[in-house]
């Protein structure tokens, strides 16, 4: 194998590795975006649940108060 052939092989390998690294970097960015979306969704669910809990507590207090008046 000549030096030129070796250099060509190394160049091909380098190009293949570069493409792989670029693909992996894009996939990581996509996963980060997905994770942020899940975090946001989870936060929304938690906040909604907390609001519902507060409403349930208010209604429970109101019912207890009304039952105590009878």
LINQUI-V306786 format. One record per residue. SS is DSSP state (H for helix, E for strand, C for the rest). OMEGA is omega in degrees with one decimal (NA if undefined). NEAR is the number of other C-alpha atoms within 8 Angstrom. Layout:
BEGIN
SS_OMEGA_NEAR, SS_OMEGA_NEAR
END
This chain:
BEGIN
C_-178.3_4, C_178.4_5, H_179.1_6, H_178.3_6, H_177.6_8, H_179.1_9, H_178.8_8, H_177.8_8, H_178.2_8, H_178.4_8, H_178.4_8, H_178.5_8, H_179.6_8, H_178.6_8, H_178.9_8, H_178.0_8, H_178.4_8, H_178.6_8, H_179.1_8, H_179.8_8, H_178.1_8, H_178.0_8, H_179.3_8, H_179.2_8, H_177.2_8, H_179.1_8, H_178.1_8, H_178.3_8, H_179.0_8, H_178.6_8, H_177.8_8, H_178.3_8, H_179.1_8, H_-179.9_8, H_178.2_8, H_177.5_8, H_178.9_8, H_178.1_8, H_-180.0_8, H_179.1_8, H_-179.9_8, H_177.9_8, H_178.3_8, H_179.1_8, H_-179.2_8, H_179.7_8, H_177.7_8, H_178.3_8, H_178.7_8, H_177.9_8, H_178.1_8, H_177.2_8, H_179.2_8, H_178.1_8, H_179.0_8, H_178.6_8, H_179.0_8, H_179.6_8, H_178.5_8, H_178.4_8, H_-179.6_8, H_179.5_8, H_178.6_8, H_179.3_8, H_-179.8_8, H_178.7_8, H_178.6_7, H_-179.1_6, H_-175.2_5, C_NA_4
END
